[in-house]
Amino acid sequence: MRKVKKILLNIDFQDFKKYLFLSILIVITLIVLGSAKLTQARYENETMVRVKPTLAFFIVDVQSQTGQIKLEGMVPRSEPYLYSFTVSNFKDSLHANVDLTYTIEIITTTNMPLNFRIFKGNMQSNEIDSDTTTTNDDGVYFRHLVINDVTTMPYRNNVTETYTLWVEFPETYKVNADDYAGIIDLVDIKINAEQVV
């Protein structure tokens, strides 16, 4: 007990208060920074899943439909740009009378060095099976992305499938980002519906 009293009497309480205050300040700062990272990660995760649909396709008969997304105002960055589209077998009072299958094709211009992925539903796996570049008669280049997966929509149920188009403008292009200022890339999404035989 005497040793403890002796140690307590030798402590400079002014220095002790300073170190205690500094330690508390460091701990609070670490807690705030740690919770900010968790909040940011949760926000990014929710953003990846909750993207408002940009296009909606309604296939109530055997047909092909094409919708277009303009990719404009894009800058190279680490986060991808996300666009959503849905495919449904009903719209208002219209409803498919037979079981339908559909496939998806995506055709893009090659104005910018972009990377593409397509996710269905919960964004677990990339759906693109082939990614080729072709030219038309005028010598204009296009990328043709194909999803080989055939989706079936039974006519007895109202079905809506949600897809997310993941577009990356790699951060490595920041060094010459001015070269792409004002350039627009066009993405045509084509839904081909067929009757189940």
C-alpha positions in Angstrom: 0.0 0.0 0.0 2.9 2.4 0.8 4.4 1.7 -2.6 1.1 2.6 -4.3 0.9 5.9 -2.3 4.5 6.7 -3.2 3.8 6.2 -6.9 0.7 8.3 -6.8 2.5 11.1 -5.0 5.2 11.1 -7.7 2.7 11.4 -10.6 2.5 14.8 -12.3 -1.2 15.2 -12.6 -1.0 17.9 -15.2 0.9 15.6 -17.6 -1.4 12.7 -16.6 -4.5 14.8 -17.6 -2.9 15.8 -21.0 -2.1 12.1 -21.8 -5.6 10.9 -20.7 -7.3 13.6 -22.8 -5.1 12.8 -25.8 -5.8 9.1 -25.4 -9.6 9.6 -25.2 -9.4 11.9 -28.3 -7.6 9.2 -30.3 -10.0 6.5 -29.3 -13.0 8.6 -30.2 -11.4 9.5 -33.6 -10.8 5.8 -34.3 -14.4 4.9 -33.4 -15.8 7.6 -35.7 -13.5 6.7 -38.6 -14.4 3.0 -38.2 -18.1 3.6 -38.2 -17.8 5.9 -41.2 -16.2 3.1 -43.2 -18.9 0.6 -42.2 -21.6 3.1 -43.1 -19.9 3.8 -46.5 -19.5 0.0 -47.2 -23.2 -0.6 -46.3 -24.3 2.3 -48.5 -22.2 1.0 -51.5 -23.6 -2.5 -51.0 -27.2 -1.2 -50.9 -26.5 1.0 -54.0 -25.3 -2.0 -55.9 -28.6 -3.7 -55.3 -31.1 -0.9 -55.4 -30.8 0.8 -58.8 -33.9 2.4 -60.2 -34.9 0.8 -63.5 -33.7 2.8 -66.5 -35.7 0.7 -69.0 -38.7 -1.6 -68.8 -39.5 -4.2 -71.4 -43.0 -5.8 -71.6 -43.1 -9.0 -73.6 -46.7 -10.1 -74.0 -46.3 -11.7 -77.4 -43.6 -13.2 -79.7 -41.6 -10.2 -80.6 -38.3 -8.3 -80.3 -37.9 -5.0 -78.5 -35.0 -2.7 -78.3 -34.4 0.0 -75.7 -31.4 2.4 -75.5 -29.4 3.8 -72.7 -27.2 6.9 -73.3 -23.9 6.8 -71.3 -23.0 10.4 -71.0 -21.1 12.6 -68.5 -19.0 9.6 -67.5 -15.6 10.1 -66.0 -12.9 7.5 -65.1 -13.4 6.3 -61.5 -13.1 3.3 -59.2 -16.9 2.9 -58.8 -18.9 1.4 -61.6 -21.9 3.1 -63.2 -25.1 1.1 -62.7 -28.1 1.0 -64.9 -31.1 -1.3 -64.4 -33.7 -2.7 -66.7 -36.7 -5.1 -66.2 -38.4 -7.7 -68.4 -42.0 -8.5 -67.6 -44.7 -10.7 -69.2 -47.5 -8.3 -68.4 -48.4 -4.6 -68.6 -51.5 -3.2 -67.1 -54.4 -5.3 -68.4 -52.2 -7.0 -71.1 -50.8 -10.3 -70.3 -48.9 -13.1 -72.2 -51.3 -15.8 -73.3 -48.6 -18.5 -73.8 -45.3 -19.4 -72.1 -42.5 -17.3 -73.5 -38.8 -17.5 -73.5 -36.5 -14.6 -74.1 -32.8 -13.9 -74.7 -30.9 -10.6 -74.3 -28.4 -9.0 -76.7 -26.5 -5.8 -76.0 -24.9 -3.7 -78.7 -22.7 -0.8 -77.8 -20.8 1.8 -79.6 -17.1 1.8 -78.9 -16.6 5.5 -78.3 -15.1 5.1 -74.8 -13.0 2.3 -73.3 -15.7 0.8 -71.1 -16.0 -2.6 -69.5 -19.5 -4.2 -69.2 -21.1 -6.8 -67.1 -24.8 -7.9 -66.8 -26.2 -9.1 -63.5 -29.6 -10.8 -63.0 -31.3 -10.3 -59.7 -28.9 -10.2 -56.8 -25.8 -9.3 -58.8 -24.0 -12.6 -57.9 -22.5 -13.5 -61.3 -21.9 -11.9 -64.7 -24.4 -13.2 -67.3 -22.4 -12.2 -70.4 -21.3 -15.3 -72.4 -19.6 -13.6 -75.3 -18.2 -10.1 -76.0 -17.2 -9.5 -79.6 -16.4 -6.4 -81.7 -17.8 -6.1 -85.2 -18.0 -3.4 -87.9 -20.9 -2.3 -90.1 -20.8 -1.3 -93.8 -19.6 2.2 -92.9 -16.6 0.9 -90.9 -18.1 1.8 -87.5 -17.2 -0.5 -84.7 -19.7 -2.0 -82.3 -19.4 -4.4 -79.4 -21.9 -7.2 -79.3 -22.5 -8.7 -75.8 -24.6 -11.9 -75.7 -26.3 -13.7 -72.9 -26.9 -17.3 -73.9 -29.1 -18.0 -70.9 -32.7 -18.5 -72.1 -35.3 -17.3 -69.5 -38.8 -18.8 -69.4 -41.8 -16.8 -68.3 -44.9 -19.0 -67.6 -48.1 -17.2 -68.7 -50.0 -18.2 -65.6 -47.9 -15.9 -63.4 -47.0 -12.3 -63.6 -43.3 -12.3 -63.8 -40.7 -9.5 -63.7 -37.0 -10.1 -64.0 -34.5 -7.4 -63.0 -31.1 -6.9 -64.6 -28.3 -4.5 -63.8 -26.0 -3.2 -66.5 -22.6 -2.7 -64.8 -20.4 -0.2 -66.7 -16.8 0.5 -65.7 -14.8 3.5 -67.0 -11.4 2.4 -65.6 -9.6 4.8 -63.3 -6.4 4.4 -65.3 -7.9 6.7 -68.0 -7.9 9.7 -65.6 -4.5 10.8 -67.0 -6.2 11.6 -70.4 -9.8 12.1 -69.2 -10.1 15.2 -71.3 -9.9 13.1 -74.4 -13.3 11.6 -73.5 -15.1 14.8 -72.4 -18.5 15.2 -74.0 -18.3 11.8 -75.7 -21.5 9.6 -75.5 -21.6 5.9 -75.7 -24.9 4.3 -76.7 -26.1 0.9 -75.4 -28.9 -0.9 -77.2 -30.6 -3.6 -75.2 -32.5 -6.1 -77.4 -35.0 -8.6 -75.9 -36.0 -11.4 -78.3 -39.1 -13.3 -77.1 -40.3 -16.6 -78.5 -43.2 -18.9 -77.7 -42.4 -22.1 -75.8 -43.2 -25.0 -78.1 
